[in-house]
Amino acid sequence: MKPTQFFALCSVHVLLVAAAGCGHSPNDHHHEGDEPRTAQITVWTDRYEVFAEHQAPAAGKATPFITHVTDLHTIEPRREGLVKFILRQGETVAEDPQAAPAQPGIYLPGIIFPKAGDWQLTLLIPTDGTNAVVEMGVIKVYADEHAAAHAEFPEPPAGLSFLKEQQWKVLARSEPVSQRQLVQRVRVPARVRAKPGFSATVTAPVSGQLAALSAEPLPLPGQRVEAGQLLALLKPNFSEAAARVAEADAEFTMAKAALIQAEAAYERTKKLAAEQAKSPRELQEAELAYQSAKARHAAAASLLATFKQAGGVTSPNAPLLMELRAPIAGVLNAVNAGPGEVVSANQSLFSVLNPETIWIEASVPEASVASLGTAREASIELPGATRQLAPVTGAGRGQLVSLGLEVDAATRTVPLIYEMTNCDGAFRIGQSVMLHVETANVQNALAIPDSALIEEGGWFIAFVQVAGETFQKRELRLGIRDGEWIQVLSGLSEGERVVTRGAYAIRLSTATGAIPAHGHAH
């Protein structure tokens, strides 16, 4: 990238009051009113940001180059290691190696240019076994100190001063503004729920006392269970158990008698109907009575069997024990009673949950339903991760289950349900999440991450880094949102470096009017 370079007339007074951004501290050896002009160079590469400050150099004289090196992978200052400055003018080449920074991120070479003229300055930074090359641009060298002191330099860009030491402290990051394909999404609150059939509760059929299995204790929450697995035994209260068994036995006896009678009547009617002694209607009525008796008998037999399972007997010498089994395979989510506890009828004892497949249920505002079009892909904000999205739909993930056909009269919303896998357990049943549903609106647009935005006075602003320590505040007009990316309609240009981390710290420093003390060791 082409370096930015400018020169400014700096003084102690200007730094402390006007934040000119020249980088001098009150400890400089120059007297007030006699400050030398200084130039600033800012270069960004894929790996490094280099920000250098220097006076107009004179040939044969050592010129301090206060050079700040930031590793853009970590946003931290380069704390150790050699760098080398290479000077080129035609066939003339000179080197100025620096073994280590004078302080974290700051190298202080005194570069000597052998003769006047334009010199190409290159910085070599050893990185991962090779040299990262940073072209610092052309440096104009003057014949003597008098000529250098009277050099004419362009004005620096206007902006707010936020020094490198402050940037490193908050790990401020800036990134180039670029074009991206954005898909407008409807962002709606949603709730995680269990897929029907993947959640079940085991309740006490009657009141009684809970008993553990003879061979092992009751299972614990978090334990996997299989469908039909025996969880516990229930010893019903004596009076209730006896009454229930008696009722079930009586019901079974009556149902059995009714079935025999209905079957005999049906067979007789069928024979007479074949001889045309009974009408088809009478045959149909007899058959219906027979089928009803069969169903009643089956239900009575099942109820009686329920009271006589798992060794449950009705004799006085052996108490009745009822089995409580897991209705589905999954994870035991709750155990609400322990061995020896007395429980009431219909009390919830165990809950079993299969969390591997979940439903994401949202309510889409009535006005947004039409914008969904045929695009139904969706993403979900990961719990605890600001604006970090994970796809809901797609191969091996999930799918749209339903977009409601009716608007809720009270909320004026339409239900929307997605099904997705949850094998890693990132989501919990009942959890509130945000769902991002694609619309048919797709655009190639200038976009920035929402971490760059700050709301101020009802407007959104962002900070642009125009030089190493100089920032400009921009008011933005925004367009569509696609997850963490937001379209910028005005306020920024492609290629400008917008602050995506640490913007609030820059704003805070300007709002308080405080200018941080410069930490450069000159």
MIRO-366654 format. One line per field, with one value per residue (C-alpha): y, x, z; residue in three letters; residue number from 0; chain. Coordinates in steps of 0.5 Angstrom, whole numbers, plus 500, padded with zeros to 3 digits. Example, Ala and Ser with C-alpha at 12.3 -4.5 7.8 and 13.67 -1.06 7.14 Angstrom:
yy = c(491, 498)
xx = c(525, 527)
zz = c(516, 514)
code = c(Ala, Ser)
pos = c(0, 1)
unit = c(A, A)
# end
This chain:
yy = c(500, 507, 511, 517, 522, 530, 535, 539, 545, 542, 546, 544, 549, 546, 539, 540, 545, 543, 536, 537, 530, 531, 527, 531, 531, 537, 533, 535, 539, 544, 551, 553, 557, 554, 547, 544, 541, 534, 529, 523, 517, 512, 505, 499, 492, 486, 484, 491, 498, 503, 510, 514, 521, 525, 532, 534, 531, 534, 530, 527, 528, 523, 524, 521, 517, 515, 509, 505, 498, 495, 487, 487, 480, 481, 489, 489, 493, 489, 488, 485, 483, 486, 491, 494, 501, 501, 507, 507, 513, 510, 505, 508, 503, 504, 500, 502, 496, 496, 490, 492, 497, 502, 501, 496, 498, 504, 504, 510, 510, 516, 515, 518, 520, 520, 526, 530, 528, 524, 517, 511, 508, 501, 498, 490, 486, 479, 475, 468, 466, 471, 479, 483, 489, 496, 501, 508, 512, 517, 522, 528, 530, 537, 539, 542, 544, 551, 548, 543, 548, 552, 547, 548, 542, 540, 541, 534, 532, 535, 530, 528, 526, 519, 516, 510, 508, 509, 505, 499, 500, 499, 494, 499, 496, 499, 496, 498, 499, 495, 492, 486, 482, 483, 480, 483, 479, 480, 480, 477, 474, 467, 461, 454, 449, 441, 438, 434, 427, 429, 431, 427, 427, 421, 422, 418, 414, 414, 416, 412, 411, 412, 406, 405, 399, 393, 393, 400, 407, 412, 415, 422, 428, 428, 420, 418, 413, 408, 408, 403, 403, 402, 408, 407, 403, 406, 403, 405, 407, 401, 403, 406, 401, 396, 400, 401, 394, 392, 397, 394, 387, 389, 393, 387, 382, 386, 388, 380, 378, 384, 382, 374, 377, 382, 376, 371, 376, 378, 371, 370, 376, 375, 368, 370, 376, 371, 367, 374, 374, 380, 387, 390, 395, 390, 386, 393, 395, 388, 389, 395, 393, 387, 392, 397, 391, 388, 395, 396, 389, 391, 397, 394, 388, 393, 397, 391, 389, 396, 394, 387, 389, 388, 383, 387, 382, 383, 378, 380, 377, 381, 389, 392, 395, 399, 400, 407, 407, 412, 413, 416, 415, 421, 425, 425, 432, 432, 428, 431, 425, 420, 413, 413, 420, 420, 422, 424, 422, 426, 429, 429, 425, 425, 429, 426, 430, 429, 435, 433, 436, 442, 447, 455, 458, 466, 471, 475, 481, 482, 487, 483, 477, 479, 481, 474, 472, 465, 466, 462, 461, 463, 464, 465, 469, 464, 465, 469, 472, 479, 478, 472, 468, 460, 458, 454, 451, 448, 441, 437, 443, 444, 446, 450, 447, 452, 459, 460, 462, 466, 472, 472, 477, 480, 480, 481, 476, 470, 464, 461, 455, 452, 445, 444, 440, 441, 435, 440, 442, 450, 451, 450, 448, 455, 459, 466, 467, 472, 469, 472, 470, 472, 476, 477, 483, 482, 488, 489, 495, 498, 495, 495, 491, 494, 494, 500, 504, 509, 512, 519, 524, 520, 518, 513, 515, 512, 514, 513, 513, 518, 517, 513, 518, 522, 520, 523, 523, 521, 521, 515, 514, 506, 501, 494, 489, 482, 479, 483, 487, 494, 498, 505, 509, 515, 518, 513, 511, 505, 504, 508, 505, 505, 503, 497, 496, 501, 506, 508, 509, 514, 518, 518, 521, 527, 527, 529, 534, 530, 529, 523, 524, 522, 516, 517, 516, 522)
xx = c(500, 502, 505, 502, 507, 506, 510, 507, 510, 510, 511, 510, 504, 501, 501, 498, 493, 491, 493, 496, 499, 506, 508, 513, 513, 515, 521, 524, 531, 528, 526, 518, 518, 524, 521, 523, 519, 517, 514, 510, 509, 504, 504, 500, 501, 498, 502, 504, 503, 509, 508, 515, 516, 522, 525, 527, 534, 541, 546, 551, 548, 544, 537, 532, 527, 522, 519, 512, 511, 505, 503, 497, 495, 495, 494, 500, 507, 513, 516, 523, 527, 532, 529, 533, 533, 535, 537, 537, 539, 541, 547, 548, 545, 546, 543, 542, 540, 537, 537, 531, 526, 528, 521, 515, 514, 518, 525, 529, 535, 539, 539, 545, 544, 550, 548, 543, 537, 531, 532, 528, 527, 525, 524, 525, 522, 524, 518, 516, 523, 523, 523, 517, 518, 515, 516, 517, 517, 521, 525, 528, 535, 537, 545, 545, 542, 540, 536, 533, 530, 527, 524, 517, 512, 505, 500, 498, 491, 486, 483, 483, 490, 490, 497, 500, 501, 494, 492, 496, 493, 486, 488, 485, 484, 483, 481, 480, 472, 471, 465, 461, 455, 450, 443, 438, 436, 430, 433, 427, 427, 426, 426, 429, 424, 425, 422, 416, 417, 424, 422, 418, 416, 415, 409, 407, 400, 398, 400, 405, 413, 419, 423, 430, 432, 434, 441, 443, 441, 436, 439, 442, 441, 445, 445, 443, 438, 434, 427, 424, 429, 427, 428, 425, 419, 413, 410, 403, 399, 396, 388, 389, 393, 388, 382, 385, 387, 380, 377, 381, 380, 372, 373, 376, 371, 365, 369, 370, 363, 361, 365, 363, 356, 357, 361, 355, 350, 354, 355, 348, 346, 351, 348, 341, 343, 346, 339, 336, 332, 336, 337, 344, 343, 342, 348, 352, 349, 351, 358, 359, 357, 362, 368, 366, 366, 373, 376, 373, 376, 383, 383, 381, 386, 392, 390, 390, 397, 399, 398, 401, 407, 415, 413, 407, 402, 395, 396, 397, 404, 407, 406, 405, 411, 409, 415, 417, 420, 423, 419, 424, 432, 435, 439, 436, 434, 431, 430, 425, 424, 429, 428, 423, 420, 412, 409, 402, 399, 401, 407, 413, 418, 423, 424, 428, 430, 434, 437, 441, 435, 432, 427, 428, 421, 420, 415, 416, 412, 407, 410, 416, 413, 412, 420, 422, 420, 422, 429, 428, 436, 437, 443, 443, 447, 451, 450, 455, 458, 456, 454, 457, 453, 452, 448, 441, 440, 444, 447, 447, 445, 437, 431, 425, 419, 414, 412, 405, 399, 395, 397, 396, 391, 394, 401, 401, 406, 407, 410, 416, 420, 426, 429, 437, 442, 445, 450, 455, 450, 451, 444, 439, 432, 428, 434, 432, 436, 436, 434, 437, 432, 434, 430, 430, 434, 441, 446, 453, 455, 460, 460, 463, 462, 458, 463, 465, 459, 458, 451, 452, 446, 441, 446, 451, 458, 465, 472, 477, 485, 488, 495, 498, 496, 490, 483, 477, 470, 465, 457, 454, 448, 447, 443, 441, 444, 447, 449, 455, 456, 452, 451, 454, 450, 455, 460, 466, 469, 472, 479, 479, 481, 475, 476, 473, 476, 477, 473, 469, 476, 477, 471, 471, 478, 475, 469, 473, 478, 484, 490, 494, 501, 506, 510, 516, 523, 526)
zz = c(500, 498, 505, 507, 509, 511, 515, 521, 525, 532, 539, 546, 547, 541, 543, 550, 548, 541, 540, 533, 533, 532, 537, 541, 549, 554, 555, 548, 548, 543, 546, 545, 539, 536, 535, 528, 523, 523, 518, 519, 515, 516, 512, 512, 510, 511, 517, 520, 521, 521, 524, 523, 525, 523, 522, 515, 514, 513, 509, 513, 520, 524, 524, 529, 526, 531, 528, 531, 529, 530, 529, 526, 527, 535, 535, 540, 539, 537, 543, 541, 535, 530, 524, 519, 515, 508, 504, 496, 492, 485, 486, 493, 498, 506, 512, 519, 523, 530, 534, 539, 540, 545, 548, 546, 539, 538, 535, 535, 529, 528, 520, 516, 509, 506, 501, 499, 494, 494, 498, 498, 505, 506, 513, 513, 519, 520, 521, 520, 517, 512, 512, 511, 507, 508, 503, 507, 501, 498, 504, 501, 504, 504, 503, 510, 517, 515, 508, 512, 517, 512, 508, 506, 508, 506, 512, 516, 515, 520, 525, 533, 536, 539, 540, 539, 546, 547, 541, 544, 551, 548, 542, 537, 530, 524, 517, 510, 508, 502, 498, 500, 498, 503, 504, 508, 514, 519, 526, 531, 538, 538, 543, 543, 545, 544, 538, 539, 541, 544, 551, 556, 563, 568, 573, 579, 576, 584, 590, 594, 596, 591, 591, 588, 584, 588, 584, 583, 586, 582, 576, 576, 572, 566, 565, 559, 559, 553, 551, 556, 561, 568, 573, 579, 583, 586, 592, 592, 598, 601, 601, 594, 591, 594, 591, 584, 583, 586, 581, 575, 576, 577, 570, 567, 569, 567, 560, 559, 560, 556, 550, 551, 550, 544, 541, 541, 539, 533, 531, 532, 528, 522, 521, 521, 516, 512, 512, 511, 518, 520, 516, 514, 519, 525, 523, 523, 530, 532, 529, 532, 539, 539, 537, 542, 547, 545, 546, 553, 554, 552, 556, 562, 561, 560, 566, 570, 567, 569, 577, 576, 573, 575, 581, 583, 586, 590, 595, 602, 603, 597, 596, 589, 586, 580, 575, 572, 565, 561, 555, 550, 549, 552, 557, 564, 565, 572, 578, 583, 588, 592, 595, 600, 599, 599, 592, 590, 584, 577, 581, 576, 578, 572, 566, 560, 554, 547, 546, 539, 535, 537, 534, 534, 534, 533, 532, 525, 525, 520, 516, 515, 513, 506, 505, 506, 499, 498, 501, 508, 510, 517, 522, 529, 534, 538, 546, 549, 542, 540, 533, 532, 527, 526, 520, 522, 515, 510, 509, 515, 520, 519, 515, 515, 519, 518, 517, 520, 515, 521, 524, 531, 533, 539, 537, 530, 528, 525, 528, 524, 526, 524, 526, 527, 530, 537, 537, 541, 546, 545, 546, 552, 552, 553, 552, 548, 542, 536, 529, 523, 517, 510, 505, 498, 498, 496, 494, 493, 498, 502, 508, 515, 521, 527, 532, 528, 530, 536, 537, 538, 539, 535, 529, 528, 527, 526, 526, 520, 521, 516, 519, 525, 530, 527, 527, 524, 526, 521, 521, 517, 513, 514, 510, 510, 515, 514, 521, 523, 517, 515, 509, 509, 504, 506, 510, 508, 502, 499, 502, 508, 514, 519, 527, 528, 535, 540, 537, 544, 547, 542, 543, 550, 550, 545, 549, 556, 552, 555, 551, 553, 555, 549, 551, 546, 548, 544)
code = c(Met, Lys, Pro, Thr, Gln, Phe, Phe, Ala, Leu, Cys, Ser, Val, His, Val, Leu, Leu, Val, Ala, Ala, Ala, Gly, Cys, Gly, His, Ser, Pro, Asn, Asp, His, His, His, Glu, Gly, Asp, Glu, Pro, Arg, Thr, Ala, Gln, Ile, Thr, Val, Trp, Thr, Asp, Arg, Tyr, Glu, Val, Phe, Ala, Glu, His, Gln, Ala, Pro, Ala, Ala, Gly, Lys, Ala, Thr, Pro, Phe, Ile, Thr, His, Val, Thr, Asp, Leu, His, Thr, Ile, Glu, Pro, Arg, Arg, Glu, Gly, Leu, Val, Lys, Phe, Ile, Leu, Arg, Gln, Gly, Glu, Thr, Val, Ala, Glu, Asp, Pro, Gln, Ala, Ala, Pro, Ala, Gln, Pro, Gly, Ile, Tyr, Leu, Pro, Gly, Ile, Ile, Phe, Pro, Lys, Ala, Gly, Asp, Trp, Gln, Leu, Thr, Leu, Leu, Ile, Pro, Thr, Asp, Gly, Thr, Asn, Ala, Val, Val, Glu, Met, Gly, Val, Ile, Lys, Val, Tyr, Ala, Asp, Glu, His, Ala, Ala, Ala, His, Ala, Glu, Phe, Pro, Glu, Pro, Pro, Ala, Gly, Leu, Ser, Phe, Leu, Lys, Glu, Gln, Gln, Trp, Lys, Val, Leu, Ala, Arg, Ser, Glu, Pro, Val, Ser, Gln, Arg, Gln, Leu, Val, Gln, Arg, Val, Arg, Val, Pro, Ala, Arg, Val, Arg, Ala, Lys, Pro, Gly, Phe, Ser, Ala, Thr, Val, Thr, Ala, Pro, Val, Ser, Gly, Gln, Leu, Ala, Ala, Leu, Ser, Ala, Glu, Pro, Leu, Pro, Leu, Pro, Gly, Gln, Arg, Val, Glu, Ala, Gly, Gln, Leu, Leu, Ala, Leu, Leu, Lys, Pro, Asn, Phe, Ser, Glu, Ala, Ala, Ala, Arg, Val, Ala, Glu, Ala, Asp, Ala, Glu, Phe, Thr, Met, Ala, Lys, Ala, Ala, Leu, Ile, Gln, Ala, Glu, Ala, Ala, Tyr, Glu, Arg, Thr, Lys, Lys, Leu, Ala, Ala, Glu, Gln, Ala, Lys, Ser, Pro, Arg, Glu, Leu, Gln, Glu, Ala, Glu, Leu, Ala, Tyr, Gln, Ser, Ala, Lys, Ala, Arg, His, Ala, Ala, Ala, Ala, Ser, Leu, Leu, Ala, Thr, Phe, Lys, Gln, Ala, Gly, Gly, Val, Thr, Ser, Pro, Asn, Ala, Pro, Leu, Leu, Met, Glu, Leu, Arg, Ala, Pro, Ile, Ala, Gly, Val, Leu, Asn, Ala, Val, Asn, Ala, Gly, Pro, Gly, Glu, Val, Val, Ser, Ala, Asn, Gln, Ser, Leu, Phe, Ser, Val, Leu, Asn, Pro, Glu, Thr, Ile, Trp, Ile, Glu, Ala, Ser, Val, Pro, Glu, Ala, Ser, Val, Ala, Ser, Leu, Gly, Thr, Ala, Arg, Glu, Ala, Ser, Ile, Glu, Leu, Pro, Gly, Ala, Thr, Arg, Gln, Leu, Ala, Pro, Val, Thr, Gly, Ala, Gly, Arg, Gly, Gln, Leu, Val, Ser, Leu, Gly, Leu, Glu, Val, Asp, Ala, Ala, Thr, Arg, Thr, Val, Pro, Leu, Ile, Tyr, Glu, Met, Thr, Asn, Cys, Asp, Gly, Ala, Phe, Arg, Ile, Gly, Gln, Ser, Val, Met, Leu, His, Val, Glu, Thr, Ala, Asn, Val, Gln, Asn, Ala, Leu, Ala, Ile, Pro, Asp, Ser, Ala, Leu, Ile, Glu, Glu, Gly, Gly, Trp, Phe, Ile, Ala, Phe, Val, Gln, Val, Ala, Gly, Glu, Thr, Phe, Gln, Lys, Arg, Glu, Leu, Arg, Leu, Gly, Ile, Arg, Asp, Gly, Glu, Trp, Ile, Gln, Val, Leu, Ser, Gly, Leu, Ser, Glu, Gly, Glu, Arg, Val, Val, Thr, Arg, Gly, Ala, Tyr, Ala, Ile, Arg, Leu, Ser, Thr, Ala, Thr, Gly, Ala, Ile, Pro, Ala, His, Gly, His, Ala, His)
pos = c(0, 1, 2, 3, 4, 5, 6, 7, 8, 9, 10, 11, 12, 13, 14, 15, 16, 17, 18, 19, 20, 21, 22, 23, 24, 25, 26, 27, 28, 29, 30, 31, 32, 33, 34, 35, 36, 37, 38, 39, 40, 41, 42, 43, 44, 45, 46, 47, 48, 49, 50, 51, 52, 53, 54, 55, 56, 57, 58, 59, 60, 61, 62, 63, 64, 65, 66, 67, 68, 69, 70, 71, 72, 73, 74, 75, 76, 77, 78, 79, 80, 81, 82, 83, 84, 85, 86, 87, 88, 89, 90, 91, 92, 93, 94, 95, 96, 97, 98, 99, 100, 101, 102, 103, 104, 105, 106, 107, 108, 109, 110, 111, 112, 113, 114, 115, 116, 117, 118, 119, 120, 121, 122, 123, 124, 125, 126, 127, 128, 129, 130, 131, 132, 133, 134, 135, 136, 137, 138, 139, 140, 141, 142, 143, 144, 145, 146, 147, 148, 149, 150, 151, 152, 153, 154, 155, 156, 157, 158, 159, 160, 161, 162, 163, 164, 165, 166, 167, 168, 169, 170, 171, 172, 173, 174, 175, 176, 177, 178, 179, 180, 181, 182, 183, 184, 185, 186, 187, 188, 189, 190, 191, 192, 193, 194, 195, 196, 197, 198, 199, 200, 201, 202, 203, 204, 205, 206, 207, 208, 209, 210, 211, 212, 213, 214, 215, 216, 217, 218, 219, 220, 221, 222, 223, 224, 225, 226, 227, 228, 229, 230, 231, 232, 233, 234, 235, 236, 237, 238, 239, 240, 241, 242, 243, 244, 245, 246, 247, 248, 249, 250, 251, 252, 253, 254, 255, 256, 257, 258, 259, 260, 261, 262, 263, 264, 265, 266, 267, 268, 269, 270, 271, 272, 273, 274, 275, 276, 277, 278, 279, 280, 281, 282, 283, 284, 285, 286, 287, 288, 289, 290, 291, 292, 293, 294, 295, 296, 297, 298, 299, 300, 301, 302, 303, 304, 305, 306, 307, 308, 309, 310, 311, 312, 313, 314, 315, 316, 317, 318, 319, 320, 321, 322, 323, 324, 325, 326, 327, 328, 329, 330, 331, 332, 333, 334, 335, 336, 337, 338, 339, 340, 341, 342, 343, 344, 345, 346, 347, 348, 349, 350, 351, 352, 353, 354, 355, 356, 357, 358, 359, 360, 361, 362, 363, 364, 365, 366, 367, 368, 369, 370, 371, 372, 373, 374, 375, 376, 377, 378, 379, 380, 381, 382, 383, 384, 385, 386, 387, 388, 389, 390, 391, 392, 393, 394, 395, 396, 397, 398, 399, 400, 401, 402, 403, 404, 405, 406, 407, 408, 409, 410, 411, 412, 413, 414, 415, 416, 417, 418, 419, 420, 421, 422, 423, 424, 425, 426, 427, 428, 429, 430, 431, 432, 433, 434, 435, 436, 437, 438, 439, 440, 441, 442, 443, 444, 445, 446, 447, 448, 449, 450, 451, 452, 453, 454, 455, 456, 457, 458, 459, 460, 461, 462, 463, 464, 465, 466, 467, 468, 469, 470, 471, 472, 473, 474, 475, 476, 477, 478, 479, 480, 481, 482, 483, 484, 485, 486, 487, 488, 489, 490, 491, 492, 493, 494, 495, 496, 497, 498, 499, 500, 501, 502, 503, 504, 505, 506, 507, 508, 509, 510, 511, 512, 513, 514, 515, 516, 517, 518, 519, 520, 521)
unit = c(A, A, A, A, A, A, A, A, A, A, A, A, A, A, A, A, A, A, A, A, A, A, A, A, A, A, A, A, A, A, A, A, A, A, A, A, A, A, A, A, A, A, A, A, A, A, A, A, A, A, A, A, A, A, A, A, A, A, A, A, A, A, A, A, A, A, A, A, A, A, A, A, A, A, A, A, A, A, A, A, A, A, A, A, A, A, A, A, A, A, A, A, A, A, A, A, A, A, A, A, A, A, A, A, A, A, A, A, A, A, A, A, A, A, A, A, A, A, A, A, A, A, A, A, A, A, A, A, A, A, A, A, A, A, A, A, A, A, A, A, A, A, A, A, A, A, A, A, A, A, A, A, A, A, A, A, A, A, A, A, A, A, A, A, A, A, A, A, A, A, A, A, A, A, A, A, A, A, A, A, A, A, A, A, A, A, A, A, A, A, A, A, A, A, A, A, A, A, A, A, A, A, A, A, A, A, A, A, A, A, A, A, A, A, A, A, A, A, A, A, A, A, A, A, A, A, A, A, A, A, A, A, A, A, A, A, A, A, A, A, A, A, A, A, A, A, A, A, A, A, A, A, A, A, A, A, A, A, A, A, A, A, A, A, A, A, A, A, A, A, A, A, A, A, A, A, A, A, A, A, A, A, A, A, A, A, A, A, A, A, A, A, A, A, A, A, A, A, A, A, A, A, A, A, A, A, A, A, A, A, A, A, A, A, A, A, A, A, A, A, A, A, A, A, A, A, A, A, A, A, A, A, A, A, A, A, A, A, A, A, A, A, A, A, A, A, A, A, A, A, A, A, A, A, A, A, A, A, A, A, A, A, A, A, A, A, A, A, A, A, A, A, A, A, A, A, A, A, A, A, A, A, A, A, A, A, A, A, A, A, A, A, A, A, A, A, A, A, A, A, A, A, A, A, A, A, A, A, A, A, A, A, A, A, A, A, A, A, A, A, A, A, A, A, A, A, A, A, A, A, A, A, A, A, A, A, A, A, A, A, A, A, A, A, A, A, A, A, A, A, A, A, A, A, A, A, A, A, A, A, A, A, A, A, A, A, A, A, A, A, A, A, A, A, A, A, A, A, A, A, A, A, A, A, A, A, A, A, A, A, A, A, A, A, A, A, A, A, A, A, A, A, A, A, A, A, A, A, A, A, A, A, A, A, A, A, A, A, A, A, A, A)
# end
